[in-house]
Amino acid sequence: MQPFRLIGIGLACAYLAGCEDKAEVTPSPQQVRAVSASQAEYQPRAEITGEVKARIQSDLSFRVSGRVIERFVDVGLHVRTGDVLARLDDKEQRADVEVARAGLESARAIVKQRTLTFDRYEALLRSRSISQATFDQADKELRTAKASLEAAEAALATAEDALSYTELKADADGIITAREIEVGRVVSAAQPAFTLAHDGRRDAVFDVFEAFFLEGRPLADVEVAPIADRALETQATVREVSPFIDTRTGTVRIKVALPEDAQWPLGTSVVGEFRSPTRKGIVLPAGAIASAMGEPAVWLIDPENRSVSLRKIAVASYRKSDLIVAGGIAPQDLIVTEGGKFLKEGQAVAWKGK
């Protein structure tokens, strides 16, 4: 009987030891902090860099072709209306003016001669010394001479205009911002020579990425400030949104009208804060974000079985201390905010509110 008693005691000890090992294997719930997801309103914002430009900018060009013999201005120079900016070689145009003047003098002499003949024939016709046909011929020749005189006057005016076009003048007060010609260069008519930024109102011009417009155009109010001095921030208004997308950069050009007191120099680098209309989403602390195969996710707690599961989410915006979730979870879902780094799928948890 003694051997059987020893065997029974051994089996009992083994059973108790197995139970003890099994109790040690069962893990205790992981302690985490959680928050109940709630819907809130948020306003997407984006800071975009831009540049100050003149409200009105014009490309100046010669109206005739020729060789540049003088250039009086360069980039950055302020000019007044009517200032001569450059001059072409005008020998050909001056010769055309002289020819046109000679033609005008000749036409005047012919008209004078035809007028005297007409007056004499008119007197002779009254005395019936000449026939009606002869008088009609004199009248016709006078009319032709007068028409030739008008044509000669127009030719002279055209030649004088062409001569004046050899001088390129500023069409407004402003600053030369670009130059495309040099002395000795042959230019054609309408070829850009200078770019003139007119004095007056200024715009801040921004190239905004297309994605910002997916939910509609931004609000009209924009906060703009020079990058070098953010303390000079001012409230501006969207004046123009380009209807086209720049296919090279994927951006849309926005012109923002600066207030009159913001007379920042042309070319000043500025930053503008653009805002979209208010939207609805779920705001979560930054610590709630996790990763599911490289995509954003959160740990979702099932209150019934007190376990967690990894849920992929669509993030609308990342902010300094939180993030906006646009999809993947619903209001009232329990989301782990702290302690989620070492969680596993289906792991039991015990949570406290944040």
Secondary structure per residue as TSV (DSSP state, phi and psi in degrees):
chain	resnum	aa	ss	phi	psi
A	1	M	-	360.0	-29.4
A	2	Q	H	-60.7	-43.7
A	3	P	H	-61.8	-39.6
A	4	F	H	-65.4	-36.6
A	5	R	H	-63.4	-40.8
A	6	L	H	-66.4	-39.1
A	7	I	H	-64.0	-41.2
A	8	G	H	-63.9	-41.6
A	9	I	H	-63.9	-39.0
A	10	G	H	-64.6	-42.7
A	11	L	H	-63.9	-39.7
A	12	A	H	-64.1	-41.4
A	13	C	H	-64.8	-40.0
A	14	A	H	-64.2	-39.5
A	15	Y	H	-64.5	-44.2
A	16	L	H	-64.1	-37.8
A	17	A	H	-66.8	-39.1
A	18	G	H	-63.5	-40.3
A	19	C	H	-64.0	-39.0
A	20	E	H	-65.6	-40.7
A	21	D	H	-65.2	-39.3
A	22	K	H	-65.6	-37.0
A	23	A	H	-66.2	-36.2
A	24	E	H	-70.4	-30.1
A	25	V	H	-72.4	-34.3
A	26	T	S	-65.8	114.0
A	27	P	-	-78.1	153.9
A	28	S	-	-83.7	154.0
A	29	P	-	-57.0	140.6
A	30	Q	E	-73.7	128.5
A	31	Q	E	-79.4	125.2
A	32	V	E	-138.5	166.8
A	33	R	E	-108.5	144.3
A	34	A	E	-139.9	161.7
A	35	V	E	-137.0	144.9
A	36	S	E	-83.3	121.2
A	37	A	-	-63.8	134.9
A	38	S	-	-135.1	147.3
A	39	Q	E	-82.3	141.2
A	40	A	E	-145.4	162.7
A	41	E	E	-89.8	143.6
A	42	Y	E	-144.2	161.6
A	43	Q	-	-126.6	110.0
A	44	P	-	-60.1	136.7
A	45	R	E	-131.1	154.6
A	46	A	E	-150.1	133.4
A	47	E	E	-99.2	120.5
A	48	I	E	-120.9	138.3
A	49	T	E	-88.1	146.8
A	50	G	E	-148.3	-161.0
A	51	E	E	-145.9	144.3
A	52	V	E	-80.9	129.2
A	53	K	E	-135.0	160.8
A	54	A	E	-69.7	145.8
A	55	R	S	-61.2	-42.3
A	56	I	S	-116.7	129.9
A	57	Q	E	-137.2	132.7
A	58	S	E	-127.9	145.2
A	59	D	E	-95.0	122.4
A	60	L	E	-99.2	138.0
A	61	S	E	-148.5	156.4
A	62	F	-	-70.6	149.5
A	63	R	S	-95.9	-1.1
A	64	V	S	-134.5	160.7
A	65	S	-	-90.3	160.1
A	66	G	E	163.0	-176.5
A	67	R	E	-100.7	131.9
A	68	V	E	-72.8	124.4
A	69	I	E	-111.2	-18.2
A	70	E	E	-147.3	142.1
A	71	R	E	-135.0	126.2
A	72	F	-	-106.7	-11.1
A	73	V	-	-131.6	164.0
A	74	D	-	-140.8	174.6
A	75	V	T	-60.2	135.5
A	76	G	T	95.9	-10.0
A	77	L	-	-83.2	137.2
A	78	H	E	-87.9	132.9
A	79	V	E	-125.3	161.9
A	80	R	-	-109.9	160.1
A	81	T	T	-56.8	129.3
A	82	G	T	91.5	-8.7
A	83	D	-	-63.3	137.4
A	84	V	E	-79.1	125.2
A	85	L	E	-97.2	-34.8
A	86	A	E	-160.9	164.0
A	87	R	E	-140.2	141.5
A	88	L	E	-97.2	161.8
A	89	D	-	-64.0	118.5
A	90	D	-	-109.4	18.2
A	91	K	H	-58.6	-45.5
A	92	E	H	-64.0	-42.2
A	93	Q	H	-67.7	-37.0
A	94	R	H	-65.9	-38.9
A	95	A	H	-63.8	-39.0
A	96	D	H	-64.0	-36.5
A	97	V	H	-65.4	-43.1
A	98	E	H	-63.1	-42.1
A	99	V	H	-63.2	-42.1
A	100	A	H	-66.5	-36.1
A	101	R	H	-66.8	-42.0
A	102	A	H	-62.2	-41.6
A	103	G	H	-63.3	-36.1
A	104	L	H	-67.7	-42.8
A	105	E	H	-62.1	-41.5
A	106	S	H	-62.8	-42.1
A	107	A	H	-65.1	-37.6
A	108	R	H	-64.8	-41.7
A	109	A	H	-63.5	-41.3
A	110	I	H	-65.1	-42.0
A	111	V	H	-62.5	-41.4
A	112	K	H	-61.5	-44.1
A	113	Q	H	-64.9	-45.5
A	114	R	H	-65.8	-30.7
A	115	T	H	-68.4	-43.8
A	116	L	H	-61.0	-44.0
A	117	T	H	-62.0	-44.1
A	118	F	H	-61.4	-45.9
A	119	D	H	-60.4	-42.8
A	120	R	H	-64.4	-44.2
A	121	Y	H	-67.2	-31.1
A	122	E	H	-65.0	-41.5
A	123	A	H	-66.7	-39.6
A	124	L	H	-66.9	-34.3
A	125	L	H	-66.0	-37.2
A	126	R	H	-65.2	-32.6
A	127	S	T	-89.5	4.7
A	128	R	T	60.1	32.1
A	129	S	-	-83.7	-19.5
A	130	I	S	-129.7	164.0
A	131	S	-	-83.2	164.0
A	132	Q	H	-63.3	-35.5
A	133	A	H	-63.8	-40.0
A	134	T	H	-64.6	-41.4
A	135	F	H	-65.8	-41.6
A	136	D	H	-61.5	-37.6
A	137	Q	H	-63.9	-41.6
A	138	A	H	-64.0	-38.9
A	139	D	H	-64.0	-42.1
A	140	K	H	-62.3	-44.6
A	141	E	H	-64.5	-35.1
A	142	L	H	-67.3	-42.9
A	143	R	H	-62.4	-41.4
A	144	T	H	-63.2	-41.9
A	145	A	H	-63.0	-41.1
A	146	K	H	-65.7	-37.9
A	147	A	H	-64.7	-39.4
A	148	S	H	-65.1	-34.9
A	149	L	H	-64.8	-43.1
A	150	E	H	-62.8	-40.0
A	151	A	H	-65.6	-38.8
A	152	A	H	-66.4	-38.3
A	153	E	H	-64.1	-41.9
A	154	A	H	-65.7	-38.5
A	155	A	H	-64.0	-39.3
A	156	L	H	-66.3	-42.9
A	157	A	H	-60.6	-41.6
A	158	T	H	-63.9	-42.7
A	159	A	H	-65.1	-40.4
A	160	E	H	-66.6	-37.1
A	161	D	H	-63.0	-44.6
A	162	A	H	-60.3	-37.3
A	163	L	H	-65.7	-40.8
A	164	S	H	-67.3	-28.4
A	165	Y	T	-71.3	-10.8
A	166	T	T	-75.1	-8.9
A	167	E	E	-107.8	125.5
A	168	L	E	-96.2	121.3
A	169	K	E	-117.3	152.8
A	170	A	-	-71.0	136.1
A	171	D	S	-93.8	-0.4
A	172	A	S	-165.8	166.2
A	173	D	S	-72.9	136.3
A	174	G	E	174.5	-166.4
A	175	I	E	-120.0	133.8
A	176	I	E	-72.9	119.8
A	177	T	E	-108.0	-11.2
A	178	A	E	-156.0	148.1
A	179	R	E	-135.0	131.2
A	180	E	-	-119.0	3.5
A	181	I	-	-124.6	164.3
A	182	E	-	-147.3	154.3
A	183	V	T	-59.7	134.1
A	184	G	T	95.1	-11.8
A	185	R	-	-84.6	139.9
A	186	V	E	-90.5	126.1
A	187	V	E	-117.4	155.7
A	188	S	-	-102.9	163.8
A	189	A	T	-61.3	137.3
A	190	A	T	73.9	3.2
A	191	Q	-	-73.8	127.1
A	192	P	E	-56.1	132.7
A	193	A	E	-113.2	-46.9
A	194	F	E	-138.1	155.9
A	195	T	E	-113.8	127.2
A	196	L	E	-114.6	120.3
A	197	A	E	-91.2	114.9
A	198	H	E	-69.8	145.4
A	199	D	S	-63.7	155.5
A	200	G	S	124.2	-146.3
A	201	R	-	-63.5	151.9
A	202	R	E	-118.9	151.2
A	203	D	E	-119.4	148.7
A	204	A	E	-100.6	122.6
A	205	V	E	-107.3	127.8
A	206	F	E	-127.1	145.8
A	207	D	E	-108.5	104.3
A	208	V	E	-100.4	136.7
A	209	F	E	-64.6	144.2
A	210	E	G	-56.7	-34.5
A	211	A	G	-58.7	-26.9
A	212	F	G	-68.1	-18.2
A	213	F	G	-99.1	5.4
A	214	L	T	-62.7	-31.6
A	215	E	T	-101.7	19.0
A	216	G	-	112.3	170.4
A	217	R	-	-72.6	154.0
A	218	P	-	-68.2	165.4
A	219	L	-	-66.7	158.6
A	220	A	S	-70.0	-33.2
A	221	D	E	-81.2	129.8
A	222	V	E	-133.1	135.1
A	223	E	E	-92.6	121.6
A	224	V	E	-123.4	140.9
A	225	A	E	-152.2	148.0
A	226	P	E	-63.0	139.7
A	227	I	T	-61.2	-34.3
A	228	A	T	-73.4	-19.8
A	229	D	-	-150.5	88.4
A	230	R	G	-67.6	-14.3
A	231	A	G	-68.0	-17.9
A	232	L	G	-87.8	20.2
A	233	E	-	-57.0	139.4
A	234	T	E	-139.0	157.8
A	235	Q	E	-88.4	125.7
A	236	A	E	-124.6	174.3
A	237	T	E	-129.9	135.7
A	238	V	E	-64.3	122.4
A	239	R	E	-101.1	-34.6
A	240	E	E	-153.7	134.6
A	241	V	E	-118.8	122.2
A	242	S	-	-61.8	135.9
A	243	P	S	-78.4	-3.9
A	244	F	S	-118.4	152.9
A	245	I	-	-100.8	132.7
A	246	D	B	-71.3	110.3
A	247	T	T	-66.8	-21.5
A	248	R	T	-76.4	-37.4
A	249	T	T	-112.1	-12.6
A	250	G	T	68.7	29.7
A	251	T	E	-119.5	161.5
A	252	V	E	-117.6	131.0
A	253	R	E	-82.7	130.2
A	254	I	E	-122.5	130.4
A	255	K	E	-106.6	125.4
A	256	V	E	-112.4	125.0
A	257	A	E	-77.1	119.2
A	258	L	-	-81.9	148.9
A	259	P	-	-65.9	160.0
A	260	E	T	-61.2	-30.9
A	261	D	T	-79.3	-8.0
A	262	A	-	-93.0	68.9
A	263	Q	-	-88.8	64.5
A	264	W	-	-77.0	146.4
A	265	P	-	-58.9	149.0
A	266	L	T	-58.6	139.4
A	267	G	T	88.2	-2.7
A	268	T	-	-61.9	130.1
A	269	S	E	-78.2	128.3
A	270	V	E	-128.6	162.9
A	271	V	E	-123.4	134.9
A	272	G	E	-121.9	136.5
A	273	E	E	-99.1	112.1
A	274	F	E	-98.7	142.1
A	275	R	E	-125.2	142.4
A	276	S	-	-98.3	164.9
A	277	P	-	-57.3	152.6
A	278	T	-	-60.8	138.4
A	279	R	E	-127.1	172.6
A	280	K	E	-111.9	141.0
A	281	G	E	-164.9	-177.7
A	282	I	E	-106.7	123.8
A	283	V	E	-96.0	124.2
A	284	L	E	-123.9	149.8
A	285	P	E	-62.4	154.3
A	286	A	G	-61.4	-28.9
A	287	G	G	-70.1	-10.4
A	288	A	G	-79.0	-16.7
A	289	I	-	-71.5	136.0
A	290	A	E	-131.6	-170.7
A	291	S	E	-134.8	134.3
A	292	A	E	-123.1	99.5
A	293	M	T	55.7	41.7
A	294	G	T	85.3	-3.0
A	295	E	E	-105.9	149.3
A	296	P	E	-63.0	141.4
A	297	A	E	-154.7	170.8
A	298	V	E	-137.9	158.9
A	299	W	E	-89.6	120.2
A	300	L	E	-103.2	128.5
A	301	I	E	-93.6	131.8
A	302	D	E	-93.2	108.8
A	303	P	T	-63.1	-24.8
A	304	E	T	-73.1	-50.8
A	305	N	T	-101.0	3.7
A	306	R	T	55.3	43.8
A	307	S	E	-127.3	168.5
A	308	V	E	-116.2	154.4
A	309	S	E	-140.2	147.6
A	310	L	E	-86.5	125.4
A	311	R	E	-121.0	123.4
A	312	K	E	-70.8	146.0
A	313	I	-	-132.0	160.3
A	314	A	E	-104.6	116.8
A	315	V	E	-92.9	122.5
A	316	A	E	-83.0	-34.3
A	317	S	E	-161.3	138.8
A	318	Y	E	-99.5	129.0
A	319	R	-	-119.5	-176.5
A	320	K	S	-60.8	-47.3
A	321	S	S	-121.1	0.2
A	322	D	E	-153.3	-177.9
A	323	L	E	-141.2	154.5
A	324	I	E	-105.0	123.2
A	325	V	E	-101.4	125.9
A	326	A	E	-100.4	-12.8
A	327	G	E	-171.5	160.7
A	328	G	S	109.3	-29.1
A	329	I	-	-133.7	166.1
A	330	A	-	-125.5	160.7
A	331	P	T	-55.4	145.8
A	332	Q	T	80.2	-6.3
A	333	D	-	-65.2	141.7
A	334	L	E	-87.1	121.3
A	335	I	E	-118.9	131.6
A	336	V	E	-71.7	129.1
A	337	T	E	-110.8	-24.9
A	338	E	E	-140.8	141.9
A	339	G	S	90.7	12.8
A	340	G	-	-90.9	-2.0
A	341	K	T	-65.3	-32.7
A	342	F	T	-112.3	18.4
A	343	L	-	-76.3	154.3
A	344	K	-	-124.5	158.2
A	345	E	T	-58.7	127.0
A	346	G	T	81.6	2.6
A	347	Q	-	-68.2	140.6
A	348	A	B	-75.4	141.9
A	349	V	E	-138.5	157.5
A	350	A	E	-124.6	131.8
A	351	W	E	-125.8	157.6
A	352	K	E	-127.0	151.2
A	353	G	E	-71.3	151.1
A	354	K	-	-73.6	360.0
